[in-house]
Amino acid sequence: EAVKVTITAASATPSSPGASVGDPCRSLRFHADVLASILLYSPDFRHRPPPPETRPVKAIVIERIGTFALRECPVPAIAPNEVRIRVTVTGLCRTDLKIVRVGHRDLVLPRIPGEEVVGVIDAIGADVSRLQVGQRVYLYPGTCCGTCPACQGGAGNLCRSMQIMGFHRDGGFAEY
């Protein structure tokens, strides 16, 4: 069963908490409350034990600009040099709200948003040696190329090939 929320400017009224007439952020505040309510109060979303590989996991998915839904997705597979994270907390920031409402030039749908993620390592690939199952981690949302002049100069945040979790690849509004 999916929970679907359609985001429109009309859905946030001046009576919404923190909103006032003429406030351009009123619908963003309203939708942050809606998304947070789905994530925080969905009884199946939090504190779930690691799933067997065959059980689908729940995720918030943007299927088209202006809407998102709670969907079931396959458990992510991992490559030999990767780890799988059981998400415990994902921050909701203005970037997440923007990609739901108006999109982003690099956004390819469907997409799981969420770029500020904390979790626990659930599985590790065969080539991973410095991390272990059960370790609590914060995920840095960006991945740079490592070879361009900016990366070579220690400024990976300026990499023109930077890939950001939550809009270039799936993010943290999911169980895994």
C-alpha positions in Angstrom: 0.0 0.0 0.0 1.5 3.3 -1.0 1.0 6.7 0.7 0.9 9.4 -1.9 1.2 13.1 -1.3 0.7 15.7 -4.0 2.5 19.0 -3.5 0.8 22.1 -4.6 1.1 25.7 -3.4 -2.6 25.7 -2.6 -2.2 22.8 -0.1 -0.5 25.1 2.4 -2.8 27.7 3.8 -2.0 30.7 6.0 -3.3 28.6 8.9 -0.5 26.1 8.4 2.0 26.2 11.3 4.6 28.9 10.7 2.9 30.2 7.5 1.7 33.7 6.8 0.0 35.4 3.9 2.5 36.1 1.2 5.1 33.8 2.7 6.9 32.1 -0.2 8.2 29.4 2.1 4.8 28.4 3.6 4.3 25.5 1.3 7.8 24.3 1.9 7.3 24.3 5.6 4.0 22.5 5.2 5.5 19.8 3.0 8.4 19.3 5.3 5.9 18.6 8.1 4.0 16.1 5.8 7.2 14.3 4.8 8.5 14.2 8.4 5.2 12.9 9.6 5.2 10.0 7.0 8.8 9.1 8.0 8.6 9.5 11.7 5.2 8.2 12.4 5.0 5.4 10.0 5.1 2.4 12.3 6.9 0.2 9.9 9.6 2.7 8.9 11.7 3.0 12.1 13.6 0.5 14.2 13.2 -2.4 11.8 15.6 -5.3 12.0 17.8 -6.0 9.0 15.7 -7.6 6.3 16.3 -10.9 4.6 17.6 -10.3 1.1 14.2 -11.2 -0.4 12.0 -8.7 1.6 11.3 -5.4 0.0 12.2 -2.2 1.9 10.2 1.0 2.2 11.4 4.2 0.6 10.0 7.7 -0.3 10.2 7.9 -4.1 9.7 11.0 -6.3 8.0 9.6 -9.4 7.2 13.0 -10.9 7.8 16.6 -9.9 5.3 17.7 -7.3 4.6 14.3 -5.8 6.2 11.6 -3.8 5.0 8.3 -2.5 6.0 5.6 0.0 7.0 2.6 -2.0 8.5 -0.8 -1.6 11.9 -1.3 -3.3 14.3 -4.2 -3.5 17.1 -4.5 -0.8 20.1 -2.8 -2.4 22.8 -5.2 -3.6 26.4 -4.3 -2.8 29.6 -4.5 -4.9 32.8 -5.9 -3.5 34.1 -2.4 -2.7 30.8 -1.1 -1.1 28.9 -1.3 2.2 25.1 -1.4 2.7 23.7 1.0 5.3 20.6 0.5 7.4 19.4 4.1 7.6 18.6 5.4 11.1 18.2 9.1 10.4 17.9 11.2 7.3 17.8 15.0 7.6 15.2 16.9 5.6 16.7 20.0 4.0 15.6 22.7 1.6 17.3 20.8 -1.3 15.1 17.8 -0.7 12.0 20.0 -0.7 13.2 21.8 -3.9 13.7 18.6 -5.9 10.2 17.4 -4.9 8.5 20.7 -5.8 10.4 22.0 -8.8 13.1 19.4 -9.7 16.7 19.9 -10.5 18.6 20.1 -13.8 20.4 16.7 -13.1 17.4 14.9 -11.5 16.4 11.7 -13.2 13.1 10.1 -12.0 12.1 8.0 -10.2 14.5 9.1 -7.4 14.8 8.5 -3.7 15.7 11.9 -2.1 17.8 12.5 1.0 21.3 13.7 1.2 22.0 13.9 5.0 22.2 10.3 6.2 23.3 8.5 9.3 23.0 4.8 9.7 24.6 1.5 10.7 26.6 -0.7 8.3 24.5 -3.8 7.6 26.7 -5.6 5.1 30.1 -5.2 3.7 31.6 -6.2 0.3 34.5 -8.6 0.1 37.1 -5.9 -0.7 36.1 -3.6 2.3 38.7 -3.8 5.1 38.5 -0.6 7.2 34.8 -0.8 8.1 32.7 -3.4 9.9 29.1 -4.6 10.2 27.4 -2.7 13.1 29.5 0.4 12.8 27.6 3.7 12.9 28.4 6.0 10.0 27.6 9.4 8.5 27.4 9.4 4.7 29.1 12.3 2.9 26.6 13.0 0.1 29.0 13.8 -2.7 31.3 11.7 -4.8 33.9 13.5 -6.9 36.0 12.1 -9.8 39.3 12.3 -8.0 41.2 13.1 -11.2 40.3 16.6 -12.3 42.4 19.6 -11.3 39.9 20.6 -8.5 40.1 17.1 -7.0 43.8 16.8 -7.4 44.1 20.2 -5.7 42.1 19.0 -2.7 38.9 20.8 -3.6 36.7 17.8 -4.5 33.6 19.9 -3.6 34.4 22.0 -6.8 34.6 18.9 -9.1 32.5 19.4 -12.2 31.6 15.7 -12.2 30.4 15.7 -8.6 27.5 13.3 -8.0 25.2 14.1 -5.1 23.2 11.5 -3.2 19.5 12.2 -3.4 19.4 13.6 -6.9 22.2 12.1 -9.0 21.7 8.7 -7.3 19.2 7.5 -4.7 19.4 9.0 -1.3 18.5 8.2 2.3 14.7 8.4 2.5 14.7 4.6 2.5 15.3 1.9 5.0 18.6 0.9 3.2 
